[in-house]
Amino acid sequence: MGKRFALDHATIGRLRSEVERMVDFTPASPHDFTRLSEIVTTHGCGYVSATTLKRIWGYITDAGDDYHPSAYSVRALCNLLGYRDIAEFENSDGTIQSKEYSGDFVASENIPLNATVELRWMPNRRCSLLNMGGNRFRVLSQENSHLQAEDIVECSCFTQDAPAYFTRVYRAGMPTVSYVAGSANGSRYTIEPPL
């Protein structure tokens, strides 16, 4: 289980309000939370399940009154608003740092098995990823990045001109840290079908 944030009620309330303002709706049904989960993913912020979002919004209380979202979920919502993390969000003046994205993206589940994703970002960074299924990709090769050949990375979505978020990186079978490709200027992807 990931690290959990003990956010005060005012901060979590402000985070929810700013997300609602950004997406222009207040989640109030299971469909709304599924839609919000898809928005987080398509904006390149990683995957936060509809169930987790329901807990954050208090729509369901199965985790108890003392529920605290994971660091990953909090960061994803902050990224959706254009902030790096919760610290930057808390120190902001409430001005939304992001905008709607209407560009190209592809969910990992829609990439053919054994297809290769070529990912490039500045300056001079590149990696070639083989789709293994289940949002997992094996690094075939890389240039100038911290990833290594044979690393396994998890990514739920690739978005043109936006950062690529690898929620987990496995090296020699052991999980390491999360990784963001193109955090400053975004990344570009191309997909080569399997041979």
Contacts in CASP RR format, 6 or more apart in sequence:
PFRMAT RR
TARGET T0000
AUTHOR 0000-0000-0000
METHOD contacts of the structure
MODEL  1
MGKRFALDHATIGRLRSEVERMVDFTPASPHDFTRLSEIVTTHGCGYVSA
TTLKRIWGYITDAGDDYHPSAYSVRALCNLLGYRDIAEFENSDGTIQSKE
YSGDFVASENIPLNATVELRWMPNRRCSLLNMGGNRFRVLSQENSHLQAE
DIVECSCFTQDAPAYFTRVYRAGMPTVSYVAGSANGSRYTIEPPL
1 70 0 8 1.000
2 70 0 8 1.000
2 71 0 8 1.000
2 72 0 8 1.000
3 70 0 8 1.000
3 71 0 8 1.000
4 68 0 8 1.000
4 69 0 8 1.000
4 70 0 8 1.000
4 71 0 8 1.000
5 68 0 8 1.000
5 69 0 8 1.000
5 70 0 8 1.000
5 71 0 8 1.000
5 74 0 8 1.000
5 86 0 8 1.000
6 68 0 8 1.000
7 15 0 8 1.000
7 68 0 8 1.000
7 69 0 8 1.000
7 74 0 8 1.000
7 86 0 8 1.000
11 86 0 8 1.000
11 90 0 8 1.000
12 56 0 8 1.000
12 69 0 8 1.000
14 94 0 8 1.000
15 74 0 8 1.000
15 77 0 8 1.000
15 78 0 8 1.000
15 81 0 8 1.000
15 89 0 8 1.000
16 56 0 8 1.000
16 57 0 8 1.000
18 81 0 8 1.000
18 94 0 8 1.000
18 96 0 8 1.000
19 36 0 8 1.000
19 77 0 8 1.000
19 80 0 8 1.000
19 81 0 8 1.000
20 26 0 8 1.000
20 27 0 8 1.000
21 96 0 8 1.000
22 80 0 8 1.000
22 81 0 8 1.000
22 96 0 8 1.000
22 98 0 8 1.000
23 36 0 8 1.000
23 39 0 8 1.000
25 32 0 8 1.000
25 35 0 8 1.000
26 32 0 8 1.000
27 33 0 8 1.000
27 35 0 8 1.000
27 36 0 8 1.000
27 53 0 8 1.000
27 54 0 8 1.000
27 57 0 8 1.000
27 59 0 8 1.000
28 59 0 8 1.000
30 50 0 8 1.000
30 54 0 8 1.000
33 50 0 8 1.000
33 51 0 8 1.000
33 53 0 8 1.000
33 54 0 8 1.000
33 57 0 8 1.000
33 59 0 8 1.000
34 50 0 8 1.000
36 50 0 8 1.000
36 53 0 8 1.000
37 47 0 8 1.000
37 48 0 8 1.000
37 49 0 8 1.000
37 50 0 8 1.000
37 53 0 8 1.000
39 80 0 8 1.000
40 46 0 8 1.000
40 47 0 8 1.000
40 48 0 8 1.000
40 53 0 8 1.000
40 76 0 8 1.000
40 77 0 8 1.000
40 80 0 8 1.000
41 47 0 8 1.000
41 48 0 8 1.000
41 107 0 8 1.000
41 156 0 8 1.000
41 157 0 8 1.000
42 101 0 8 1.000
42 105 0 8 1.000
42 157 0 8 1.000
42 159 0 8 1.000
43 79 0 8 1.000
43 80 0 8 1.000
43 98 0 8 1.000
43 101 0 8 1.000
43 159 0 8 1.000
43 162 0 8 1.000
44 79 0 8 1.000
44 105 0 8 1.000
44 157 0 8 1.000
44 159 0 8 1.000
44 162 0 8 1.000
44 163 0 8 1.000
44 164 0 8 1.000
44 165 0 8 1.000
45 76 0 8 1.000
45 77 0 8 1.000
45 79 0 8 1.000
45 80 0 8 1.000
45 165 0 8 1.000
46 76 0 8 1.000
46 79 0 8 1.000
46 155 0 8 1.000
46 156 0 8 1.000
46 157 0 8 1.000
46 165 0 8 1.000
46 167 0 8 1.000
47 76 0 8 1.000
47 135 0 8 1.000
47 156 0 8 1.000
47 157 0 8 1.000
47 167 0 8 1.000
48 72 0 8 1.000
48 73 0 8 1.000
48 76 0 8 1.000
48 77 0 8 1.000
51 60 0 8 1.000
52 69 0 8 1.000
52 70 0 8 1.000
52 73 0 8 1.000
53 59 0 8 1.000
54 60 0 8 1.000
55 61 0 8 1.000
55 62 0 8 1.000
55 63 0 8 1.000
55 67 0 8 1.000
55 69 0 8 1.000
56 69 0 8 1.000
56 73 0 8 1.000
56 77 0 8 1.000
61 67 0 8 1.000
72 167 0 8 1.000
72 178 0 8 1.000
74 86 0 8 1.000
75 85 0 8 1.000
75 86 0 8 1.000
76 165 0 8 1.000
78 84 0 8 1.000
78 85 0 8 1.000
78 86 0 8 1.000
78 88 0 8 1.000
78 89 0 8 1.000
79 163 0 8 1.000
79 165 0 8 1.000
80 98 0 8 1.000
81 89 0 8 1.000
81 96 0 8 1.000
81 97 0 8 1.000
81 98 0 8 1.000
82 96 0 8 1.000
82 97 0 8 1.000
82 98 0 8 1.000
83 89 0 8 1.000
83 92 0 8 1.000
83 97 0 8 1.000
101 159 0 8 1.000
101 162 0 8 1.000
103 159 0 8 1.000
103 160 0 8 1.000
103 161 0 8 1.000
104 159 0 8 1.000
104 160 0 8 1.000
105 157 0 8 1.000
105 158 0 8 1.000
105 159 0 8 1.000
105 160 0 8 1.000
105 162 0 8 1.000
106 157 0 8 1.000
106 158 0 8 1.000
106 189 0 8 1.000
106 191 0 8 1.000
107 156 0 8 1.000
107 157 0 8 1.000
108 131 0 8 1.000
108 133 0 8 1.000
108 134 0 8 1.000
108 135 0 8 1.000
108 137 0 8 1.000
108 155 0 8 1.000
108 156 0 8 1.000
108 157 0 8 1.000
108 158 0 8 1.000
109 134 0 8 1.000
109 135 0 8 1.000
109 156 0 8 1.000
111 117 0 8 1.000
111 131 0 8 1.000
111 158 0 8 1.000
111 191 0 8 1.000
112 131 0 8 1.000
112 193 0 8 1.000
112 194 0 8 1.000
113 131 0 8 1.000
113 132 0 8 1.000
113 133 0 8 1.000
113 194 0 8 1.000
114 130 0 8 1.000
114 131 0 8 1.000
114 194 0 8 1.000
114 195 0 8 1.000
115 130 0 8 1.000
115 131 0 8 1.000
115 191 0 8 1.000
115 192 0 8 1.000
115 193 0 8 1.000
115 194 0 8 1.000
116 128 0 8 1.000
116 129 0 8 1.000
116 130 0 8 1.000
116 131 0 8 1.000
116 140 0 8 1.000
116 191 0 8 1.000
116 192 0 8 1.000
116 194 0 8 1.000
117 128 0 8 1.000
117 129 0 8 1.000
117 131 0 8 1.000
117 137 0 8 1.000
117 158 0 8 1.000
117 189 0 8 1.000
117 190 0 8 1.000
117 191 0 8 1.000
117 192 0 8 1.000
118 126 0 8 1.000
118 127 0 8 1.000
118 128 0 8 1.000
118 129 0 8 1.000
118 189 0 8 1.000
118 190 0 8 1.000
118 191 0 8 1.000
118 192 0 8 1.000
119 126 0 8 1.000
119 127 0 8 1.000
119 128 0 8 1.000
119 129 0 8 1.000
119 158 0 8 1.000
119 164 0 8 1.000
119 181 0 8 1.000
119 187 0 8 1.000
119 188 0 8 1.000
119 189 0 8 1.000
120 126 0 8 1.000
120 187 0 8 1.000
120 188 0 8 1.000
120 189 0 8 1.000
121 164 0 8 1.000
121 181 0 8 1.000
121 182 0 8 1.000
121 185 0 8 1.000
121 186 0 8 1.000
121 187 0 8 1.000
121 188 0 8 1.000
122 182 0 8 1.000
122 184 0 8 1.000
122 185 0 8 1.000
122 186 0 8 1.000
123 144 0 8 1.000
124 143 0 8 1.000
124 144 0 8 1.000
125 142 0 8 1.000
125 143 0 8 1.000
125 144 0 8 1.000
125 145 0 8 1.000
125 181 0 8 1.000
125 182 0 8 1.000
126 142 0 8 1.000
126 143 0 8 1.000
126 144 0 8 1.000
126 145 0 8 1.000
127 139 0 8 1.000
127 141 0 8 1.000
127 142 0 8 1.000
127 143 0 8 1.000
127 145 0 8 1.000
127 147 0 8 1.000
127 181 0 8 1.000
128 139 0 8 1.000
128 140 0 8 1.000
128 141 0 8 1.000
128 142 0 8 1.000
129 137 0 8 1.000
129 138 0 8 1.000
129 139 0 8 1.000
129 140 0 8 1.000
129 153 0 8 1.000
129 155 0 8 1.000
130 137 0 8 1.000
130 138 0 8 1.000
130 140 0 8 1.000
131 137 0 8 1.000
132 138 0 8 1.000
132 152 0 8 1.000
135 154 0 8 1.000
135 155 0 8 1.000
135 156 0 8 1.000
136 152 0 8 1.000
136 153 0 8 1.000
136 154 0 8 1.000
137 152 0 8 1.000
137 153 0 8 1.000
137 154 0 8 1.000
137 155 0 8 1.000
138 150 0 8 1.000
138 151 0 8 1.000
138 152 0 8 1.000
139 147 0 8 1.000
139 148 0 8 1.000
139 149 0 8 1.000
139 150 0 8 1.000
139 151 0 8 1.000
139 152 0 8 1.000
139 153 0 8 1.000
140 149 0 8 1.000
141 149 0 8 1.000
142 148 0 8 1.000
142 149 0 8 1.000
145 181 0 8 1.000
146 179 0 8 1.000
147 153 0 8 1.000
147 169 0 8 1.000
147 179 0 8 1.000
148 171 0 8 1.000
151 169 0 8 1.000
151 170 0 8 1.000
151 171 0 8 1.000
152 169 0 8 1.000
152 170 0 8 1.000
152 173 0 8 1.000
153 166 0 8 1.000
153 168 0 8 1.000
153 169 0 8 1.000
153 170 0 8 1.000
153 179 0 8 1.000
154 166 0 8 1.000
154 167 0 8 1.000
154 168 0 8 1.000
154 169 0 8 1.000
155 164 0 8 1.000
155 165 0 8 1.000
155 166 0 8 1.000
155 167 0 8 1.000
156 167 0 8 1.000
158 164 0 8 1.000
158 187 0 8 1.000
158 189 0 8 1.000
160 188 0 8 1.000
160 189 0 8 1.000
161 186 0 8 1.000
161 187 0 8 1.000
161 188 0 8 1.000
162 186 0 8 1.000
162 187 0 8 1.000
163 180 0 8 1.000
163 181 0 8 1.000
163 182 0 8 1.000
163 183 0 8 1.000
163 186 0 8 1.000
163 187 0 8 1.000
164 180 0 8 1.000
164 181 0 8 1.000
164 182 0 8 1.000
164 186 0 8 1.000
164 187 0 8 1.000
164 189 0 8 1.000
165 178 0 8 1.000
165 179 0 8 1.000
165 180 0 8 1.000
166 178 0 8 1.000
166 179 0 8 1.000
166 180 0 8 1.000
166 181 0 8 1.000
167 178 0 8 1.000
168 175 0 8 1.000
168 176 0 8 1.000
168 178 0 8 1.000
169 175 0 8 1.000
169 176 0 8 1.000
169 177 0 8 1.000
169 178 0 8 1.000
169 179 0 8 1.000
170 176 0 8 1.000
181 187 0 8 1.000
END
